[in-house]
């Protein structure tokens, strides 16, 4: 990840865009503080490595859960809806 000031980004914007197209992420700063991030726009979010990684971790966690869920006990109609008259 590369960091540039607003002034430098303004002077070399075309070069920064080429770098972003190549996969580089550029953080733009004002007085040393990050204010914007340039990243490559992907047509399909699944092509984004960060999204793929998060999705893979989620799938891994879900595989550990039983397919039929956890049984917490029995629930009666009164538990669900209370005993109020309709």
N, CA, C and O atoms as CSV, one atom per row, in Angstrom:
chain,resi,resn,atom,element,x,y,z
A,1,UNK,N,N,0.864,-1.167,0.000
A,1,UNK,CA,C,0.000,0.000,0.000
A,1,UNK,C,C,0.907,1.225,0.000
A,1,UNK,O,O,1.837,1.331,0.800
A,2,UNK,N,N,0.626,2.114,-0.884
A,2,UNK,CA,C,1.437,3.311,-1.047
A,2,UNK,C,C,0.695,4.521,-0.490
A,2,UNK,O,O,-0.531,4.588,-0.572
A,3,UNK,N,N,1.425,5.470,0.073
A,3,UNK,CA,C,0.826,6.680,0.635
A,3,UNK,C,C,1.392,7.897,-0.085
A,3,UNK,O,O,2.605,8.017,-0.260
A,4,UNK,N,N,0.500,8.805,-0.504
A,4,UNK,CA,C,0.928,10.048,-1.160
A,4,UNK,C,C,0.109,11.208,-0.614
A,4,UNK,O,O,-1.015,11.026,-0.147
A,5,UNK,N,N,0.683,12.392,-0.678
A,5,UNK,CA,C,-0.043,13.592,-0.250
A,5,UNK,C,C,-1.027,14.009,-1.343
A,5,UNK,O,O,-0.929,13.572,-2.489
A,6,UNK,N,N,-1.970,14.859,-0.963
A,6,UNK,CA,C,-2.941,15.364,-1.944
A,6,UNK,C,C,-2.215,16.082,-3.076
A,6,UNK,O,O,-2.559,15.915,-4.246
A,7,UNK,N,N,-1.218,16.873,-2.727
A,7,UNK,CA,C,-0.468,17.627,-3.737
A,7,UNK,C,C,0.201,16.678,-4.730
A,7,UNK,O,O,0.096,16.867,-5.942
A,8,UNK,N,N,0.892,15.653,-4.210
A,8,UNK,CA,C,1.559,14.691,-5.096
A,8,UNK,C,C,0.546,13.915,-5.935
A,8,UNK,O,O,0.790,13.638,-7.110
A,9,UNK,N,N,-0.582,13.567,-5.334
A,9,UNK,CA,C,-1.616,12.837,-6.068
A,9,UNK,C,C,-2.157,13.689,-7.208
A,9,UNK,O,O,-2.400,13.185,-8.304
A,10,UNK,N,N,-2.343,14.968,-6.951
A,10,UNK,CA,C,-2.851,15.879,-7.971
A,10,UNK,C,C,-1.865,15.995,-9.136
A,10,UNK,O,O,-2.272,16.037,-10.297
A,11,UNK,N,N,-0.584,16.047,-8.825
A,11,UNK,CA,C,0.432,16.224,-9.865
A,11,UNK,C,C,0.679,14.948,-10.673
A,11,UNK,O,O,1.129,15.020,-11.816
A,12,UNK,N,N,0.393,13.795,-10.095
A,12,UNK,CA,C,0.698,12.542,-10.798
A,12,UNK,C,C,-0.505,11.601,-10.817
A,12,UNK,O,O,-0.362,10.388,-10.661
A,13,UNK,N,N,-1.688,12.175,-11.008
A,13,UNK,CA,C,-2.912,11.383,-10.930
A,13,UNK,C,C,-2.955,10.261,-11.973
A,13,UNK,O,O,-3.353,9.141,-11.653
A,14,UNK,N,N,-2.555,10.545,-13.200
A,14,UNK,CA,C,-2.586,9.520,-14.257
A,14,UNK,C,C,-1.690,8.339,-13.896
A,14,UNK,O,O,-2.063,7.188,-14.123
A,15,UNK,N,N,-0.518,8.613,-13.338
A,15,UNK,CA,C,0.392,7.540,-12.933
A,15,UNK,C,C,-0.214,6.726,-11.796
A,15,UNK,O,O,-0.101,5.500,-11.774
A,16,UNK,N,N,-0.859,7.414,-10.847
A,16,UNK,CA,C,-1.500,6.705,-9.733
A,16,UNK,C,C,-2.615,5.788,-10.241
A,16,UNK,O,O,-2.770,4.667,-9.757
A,17,UNK,N,N,-3.379,6.262,-11.206
A,17,UNK,CA,C,-4.454,5.444,-11.771
A,17,UNK,C,C,-3.877,4.193,-12.430
A,17,UNK,O,O,-4.435,3.106,-12.284
A,18,UNK,N,N,-2.774,4.333,-13.149
A,18,UNK,CA,C,-2.139,3.155,-13.758
A,18,UNK,C,C,-1.693,2.162,-12.682
A,18,UNK,O,O,-1.852,0.953,-12.851
A,19,UNK,N,N,-1.140,2.664,-11.585
A,19,UNK,CA,C,-0.707,1.789,-10.494
A,19,UNK,C,C,-1.901,1.069,-9.859
A,19,UNK,O,O,-1.826,-0.117,-9.538
A,20,UNK,N,N,-2.997,1.801,-9.685
A,20,UNK,CA,C,-4.200,1.200,-9.101
A,20,UNK,C,C,-4.761,0.131,-10.039
A,20,UNK,O,O,-5.183,-0.933,-9.586
A,21,UNK,N,N,-4.767,0.410,-11.332
A,21,UNK,CA,C,-5.228,-0.586,-12.303
A,21,UNK,C,C,-4.384,-1.862,-12.239
A,21,UNK,O,O,-4.874,-2.956,-12.520
A,22,UNK,N,N,-3.115,-1.707,-11.867
A,22,UNK,CA,C,-2.210,-2.858,-11.766
A,22,UNK,C,C,-2.375,-3.599,-10.444
A,22,UNK,O,O,-1.722,-4.618,-10.219
A,23,UNK,N,N,-3.249,-3.089,-9.560
A,23,UNK,CA,C,-3.517,-3.791,-8.305
A,23,UNK,C,C,-3.008,-3.100,-7.059
A,23,UNK,O,O,-3.279,-3.561,-5.950
A,24,UNK,N,N,-2.280,-2.011,-7.210
A,24,UNK,CA,C,-1.750,-1.271,-6.061
A,24,UNK,C,C,-2.875,-0.494,-5.379
A,24,UNK,O,O,-3.798,-0.028,-6.047
A,25,UNK,N,N,-2.804,-0.352,-4.065
A,25,UNK,CA,C,-3.729,0.500,-3.321
A,25,UNK,C,C,-2.971,1.755,-2.920
A,25,UNK,O,O,-1.840,1.673,-2.443
A,26,UNK,N,N,-3.588,2.915,-3.111
A,26,UNK,CA,C,-2.936,4.187,-2.809
A,26,UNK,C,C,-3.768,4.935,-1.777
A,26,UNK,O,O,-4.963,5.158,-1.974
A,27,UNK,N,N,-3.127,5.320,-0.674
A,27,UNK,CA,C,-3.778,6.119,0.360
A,27,UNK,C,C,-3.347,7.564,0.161
A,27,UNK,O,O,-2.156,7.851,0.038
A,28,UNK,N,N,-4.315,8.469,0.128
A,28,UNK,CA,C,-4.039,9.890,-0.056
A,28,UNK,C,C,-4.174,10.582,1.293
A,28,UNK,O,O,-5.154,10.387,2.012
A,29,UNK,N,N,-3.167,11.397,1.625
A,29,UNK,CA,C,-3.143,12.042,2.939
A,29,UNK,C,C,-3.203,13.558,2.820
A,29,UNK,O,O,-2.788,14.143,1.820
A,30,UNK,N,N,-3.731,14.173,3.868
A,30,UNK,CA,C,-3.704,15.628,4.026
A,30,UNK,C,C,-3.024,15.886,5.363
A,30,UNK,O,O,-3.501,15.442,6.407
A,31,UNK,N,N,-1.935,16.591,5.324
A,31,UNK,CA,C,-1.142,16.891,6.522
A,31,UNK,C,C,-0.807,15.611,7.295
A,31,UNK,O,O,-0.843,15.583,8.526
A,32,UNK,N,N,-0.481,14.557,6.545
A,32,UNK,CA,C,-0.053,13.302,7.147
A,32,UNK,C,C,-1.168,12.383,7.612
A,32,UNK,O,O,-0.896,11.280,8.087
A,33,UNK,N,N,-2.422,12.815,7.485
A,33,UNK,CA,C,-3.553,11.989,7.923
A,33,UNK,C,C,-4.289,11.431,6.707
A,33,UNK,O,O,-4.571,12.174,5.767
A,34,UNK,N,N,-4.605,10.131,6.712
A,34,UNK,CA,C,-5.306,9.535,5.571
A,34,UNK,C,C,-6.699,10.140,5.388
A,34,UNK,O,O,-7.461,10.276,6.346
A,35,UNK,N,N,-7.016,10.497,4.152
A,35,UNK,CA,C,-8.343,11.055,3.858
A,35,UNK,C,C,-9.067,10.292,2.751
A,35,UNK,O,O,-10.285,10.408,2.616
A,36,UNK,N,N,-8.328,9.510,1.956
A,36,UNK,CA,C,-8.961,8.760,0.867
A,36,UNK,C,C,-8.092,7.562,0.511
A,36,UNK,O,O,-6.892,7.531,0.785
A,37,UNK,N,N,-8.740,6.575,-0.111
A,37,UNK,CA,C,-8.008,5.388,-0.560
A,37,UNK,C,C,-8.444,5.070,-1.980
A,37,UNK,O,O,-9.637,4.947,-2.257
A,38,UNK,N,N,-7.478,4.939,-2.878
A,38,UNK,CA,C,-7.742,4.535,-4.257
A,38,UNK,C,C,-7.482,3.042,-4.365
A,38,UNK,O,O,-6.392,2.565,-4.049
A,39,UNK,N,N,-8.493,2.310,-4.813
A,39,UNK,CA,C,-8.338,0.874,-5.026
A,39,UNK,C,C,-8.923,0.513,-6.378
A,39,UNK,O,O,-9.736,1.250,-6.936
A,40,UNK,N,N,-8.505,-0.618,-6.891
A,40,UNK,CA,C,-8.979,-1.090,-8.187
A,40,UNK,C,C,-10.457,-1.456,-8.092
A,40,UNK,O,O,-10.876,-2.113,-7.139
A,41,UNK,N,N,-11.229,-1.041,-9.057
A,41,UNK,CA,C,-12.645,-1.395,-9.141
A,41,UNK,C,C,-12.751,-2.712,-9.888
A,41,UNK,O,O,-12.268,-2.842,-11.012
A,42,UNK,N,N,-13.381,-3.677,-9.259
A,42,UNK,CA,C,-13.526,-4.979,-9.911
A,42,UNK,C,C,-14.962,-5.144,-10.385
A,42,UNK,O,O,-15.900,-4.696,-9.724
A,43,UNK,N,N,-15.126,-5.787,-11.529
A,43,UNK,CA,C,-16.463,-5.990,-12.082
A,43,UNK,C,C,-17.267,-6.939,-11.204
A,43,UNK,O,O,-18.464,-6.741,-10.998
A,44,UNK,N,N,-16.611,-7.963,-10.691
A,44,UNK,CA,C,-17.266,-8.948,-9.844
A,44,UNK,C,C,-16.569,-8.912,-8.490
A,44,UNK,O,O,-15.353,-9.090,-8.421
A,45,UNK,N,N,-17.312,-8.686,-7.421
A,45,UNK,CA,C,-16.692,-8.583,-6.099
A,45,UNK,C,C,-15.939,-9.842,-5.719
A,45,UNK,O,O,-15.009,-9.781,-4.915
A,46,UNK,N,N,-16.322,-10.994,-6.281
A,46,UNK,CA,C,-15.611,-12.229,-5.965
A,46,UNK,C,C,-14.210,-12.248,-6.566
A,46,UNK,O,O,-13.391,-13.091,-6.200
A,47,UNK,N,N,-13.926,-11.324,-7.486
A,47,UNK,CA,C,-12.573,-11.199,-8.031
A,47,UNK,C,C,-11.661,-10.428,-7.083
A,47,UNK,O,O,-10.440,-10.440,-7.246
A,48,UNK,N,N,-12.246,-9.763,-6.098
A,48,UNK,CA,C,-11.471,-8.989,-5.127
A,48,UNK,C,C,-10.869,-9.952,-4.097
A,48,UNK,O,O,-11.611,-10.654,-3.410
A,49,UNK,N,N,-9.535,-9.997,-3.978
A,49,UNK,CA,C,-8.904,-10.949,-3.057
A,49,UNK,C,C,-9.353,-10.776,-1.608
A,49,UNK,O,O,-9.479,-11.763,-0.883
A,50,UNK,N,N,-9.595,-9.550,-1.180
A,50,UNK,CA,C,-10.032,-9.316,0.200
A,50,UNK,C,C,-11.423,-9.910,0.438
A,50,UNK,O,O,-11.667,-10.529,1.474
A,51,UNK,N,N,-12.321,-9.724,-0.511
A,51,UNK,CA,C,-13.672,-10.283,-0.394
A,51,UNK,C,C,-13.611,-11.805,-0.420
A,51,UNK,O,O,-14.303,-12.465,0.355
A,52,UNK,N,N,-12.784,-12.373,-1.311
A,52,UNK,CA,C,-12.636,-13.833,-1.371
A,52,UNK,C,C,-12.131,-14.387,-0.045
A,52,UNK,O,O,-12.616,-15.413,0.431
A,53,UNK,N,N,-11.152,-13.702,0.551
A,53,UNK,CA,C,-10.593,-14.158,1.824
A,53,UNK,C,C,-11.650,-14.147,2.920
A,53,UNK,O,O,-11.762,-15.105,3.684
A,54,UNK,N,N,-12.425,-13.072,3.002
A,54,UNK,CA,C,-13.482,-12.990,4.017
A,54,UNK,C,C,-14.548,-14.058,3.801
A,54,UNK,O,O,-15.030,-14.665,4.758
A,55,UNK,N,N,-14.911,-14.283,2.557
A,55,UNK,CA,C,-15.910,-15.301,2.242
A,55,UNK,C,C,-15.400,-16.702,2.595
A,55,UNK,O,O,-16.144,-17.522,3.132
A,56,UNK,N,N,-14.141,-16.965,2.293
A,56,UNK,CA,C,-13.556,-18.271,2.638
A,56,UNK,C,C,-13.526,-18.486,4.146
A,56,UNK,O,O,-13.799,-19.589,4.620
A,57,UNK,N,N,-13.194,-17.432,4.911
A,57,UNK,CA,C,-13.184,-17.560,6.377
A,57,UNK,C,C,-14.587,-17.795,6.913
A,57,UNK,O,O,-14.771,-18.583,7.840
A,58,UNK,N,N,-15.584,-17.116,6.336
A,58,UNK,CA,C,-16.968,-17.318,6.761
A,58,UNK,C,C,-17.411,-18.751,6.481
A,58,UNK,O,O,-18.012,-19.397,7.340
A,59,UNK,N,N,-17.115,-19.245,5.290
A,59,UNK,CA,C,-17.479,-20.624,4.948
A,59,UNK,C,C,-16.809,-21.621,5.887
A,59,UNK,O,O,-17.418,-22.613,6.288
A,60,UNK,N,N,-15.563,-21.354,6.233
A,60,UNK,CA,C,-14.841,-22.239,7.146
A,60,UNK,C,C,-15.518,-22.285,8.514
A,60,UNK,O,O,-15.651,-23.354,9.109
A,61,UNK,N,N,-15.943,-21.134,9.008
A,61,UNK,CA,C,-16.645,-21.080,10.301
A,61,UNK,C,C,-17.985,-21.806,10.224
A,61,UNK,O,O,-18.356,-22.525,11.152
A,62,UNK,N,N,-18.707,-21.621,9.133
A,62,UNK,CA,C,-20.024,-22.238,8.998
A,62,UNK,C,C,-19.941,-23.757,8.911
A,62,UNK,O,O,-20.862,-24.451,9.341
A,63,UNK,N,N,-18.844,-24.283,8.359
A,63,UNK,CA,C,-18.683,-25.738,8.265
A,63,UNK,C,C,-18.600,-26.387,9.642
A,63,UNK,O,O,-18.919,-27.567,9.786
A,64,UNK,N,N,-18.179,-25.639,10.647
A,64,UNK,CA,C,-18.024,-26.174,12.001
A,64,UNK,C,C,-19.365,-26.333,12.715
A,64,UNK,O,O,-19.457,-27.091,13.681
A,65,UNK,N,N,-20.400,-25.639,12.262
A,65,UNK,CA,C,-21.715,-25.703,12.899
A,65,UNK,C,C,-22.456,-26.939,12.418
A,65,UNK,O,O,-22.305,-27.338,11.263
A,66,UNK,N,N,-23.255,-27.552,13.287
A,66,UNK,CA,C,-24.065,-28.685,12.830
A,66,UNK,C,C,-25.103,-28.216,11.807
A,66,UNK,O,O,-25.645,-27.117,11.924
A,67,UNK,N,N,-25.373,-29.048,10.813
A,67,UNK,CA,C,-26.310,-28.658,9.753
A,67,UNK,C,C,-27.728,-28.453,10.257
A,67,UNK,O,O,-28.469,-27.643,9.700
A,68,UNK,N,N,-28.118,-29.177,11.308
A,68,UNK,CA,C,-29.486,-29.043,11.810
A,68,UNK,C,C,-29.591,-28.021,12.941
A,68,UNK,O,O,-30.646,-27.916,13.566
A,69,UNK,N,N,-28.535,-27.273,13.217
A,69,UNK,CA,C,-28.571,-26.235,14.243
A,69,UNK,C,C,-28.413,-26.802,15.641
A,69,UNK,O,O,-28.149,-27.991,15.819
A,70,UNK,N,N,-28.579,-25.941,16.623
A,70,UNK,CA,C,-28.487,-26.332,18.024
A,70,UNK,C,C,-29.880,-26.368,18.632
A,70,UNK,O,O,-30.684,-25.464,18.402
A,71,UNK,N,N,-30.164,-27.391,19.395
A,71,UNK,CA,C,-31.460,-27.484,20.072
A,71,UNK,C,C,-31.317,-26.816,21.428
A,71,UNK,O,O,-30.480,-27.212,22.239
A,72,UNK,N,N,-32.127,-25.814,21.668
A,72,UNK,CA,C,-32.063,-25.061,22.914
A,72,UNK,C,C,-33.143,-25.471,23.892
A,72,UNK,O,O,-33.132,-25.022,25.038
A,73,UNK,N,N,-34.057,-26.295,23.483
A,73,UNK,CA,C,-35.164,-26.711,24.337
A,73,UNK,C,C,-36.467,-26.582,23.577
A,73,UNK,O,O,-36.488,-26.162,22.420
A,74,UNK,N,N,-37.554,-26.948,24.240
A,74,UNK,CA,C,-38.842,-26.875,23.559
A,74,UNK,C,C,-39.484,-25.511,23.798
A,74,UNK,O,O,-39.320,-24.911,24.861
A,75,UNK,N,N,-40.205,-25.039,22.811
A,75,UNK,CA,C,-40.901,-23.754,22.890
A,75,UNK,C,C,-42.373,-24.020,22.639
A,75,UNK,O,O,-42.744,-24.636,21.640
A,76,UNK,N,N,-43.203,-23.554,23.550
A,76,UNK,CA,C,-44.649,-23.734,23.401
A,76,UNK,C,C,-45.242,-22.545,22.653
A,76,UNK,O,O,-44.569,-21.539,22.428
A,77,UNK,N,N,-46.503,-22.674,22.273
A,77,UNK,CA,C,-47.194,-21.569,21.615
A,77,UNK,C,C,-47.246,-20.350,22.530
A,77,UNK,O,O,-47.102,-19.221,22.061
A,78,UNK,N,N,-47.451,-20.563,23.832
A,78,UNK,CA,C,-47.469,-19.442,24.775
A,78,UNK,C,C,-46.112,-18.748,24.835
A,78,UNK,O,O,-46.043,-17.526,24.962
A,79,UNK,N,N,-45.030,-19.526,24.743
A,79,UNK,CA,C,-43.698,-18.926,24.734
A,79,UNK,C,C,-43.527,-18.031,23.510
A,79,UNK,O,O,-42.931,-16.957,23.597
A,80,UNK,N,N,-44.049,-18.476,22.378
A,80,UNK,CA,C,-43.902,-17.707,21.140
A,80,UNK,C,C,-44.793,-16.475,21.120
A,80,UNK,O,O,-44.343,-15.375,20.799
A,81,UNK,N,N,-46.067,-16.670,21.467
A,81,UNK,CA,C,-47.054,-15.625,21.239
A,81,UNK,C,C,-47.630,-15.035,22.512
A,81,UNK,O,O,-48.407,-14.083,22.441
A,82,UNK,N,N,-47.282,-15.560,23.660
A,82,UNK,CA,C,-47.878,-15.091,24.906
A,82,UNK,C,C,-49.271,-15.671,25.067
A,82,UNK,O,O,-49.744,-16.421,24.214
A,83,UNK,N,N,-49.912,-15.324,26.148
A,83,UNK,CA,C,-51.246,-15.886,26.395
A,83,UNK,C,C,-52.342,-14.843,26.177
A,83,UNK,O,O,-53.433,-14.961,26.734
A,84,UNK,N,N,-52.050,-13.820,25.368
A,84,UNK,CA,C,-53.035,-12.770,25.094
A,84,UNK,C,C,-54.123,-13.298,24.161
A,84,UNK,O,O,-53.868,-14.139,23.300
A,85,UNK,N,N,-55.327,-12.791,24.349
A,85,UNK,CA,C,-56.453,-13.147,23.481
A,85,UNK,C,C,-56.265,-12.480,22.125
A,85,UNK,O,O,-55.723,-11.379,22.037
A,86,UNK,N,N,-56.710,-13.144,21.083
A,86,UNK,CA,C,-56.623,-12.556,19.741
A,86,UNK,C,C,-57.791,-11.674,19.448
A,86,UNK,O,O,-57.875,-11.101,18.362
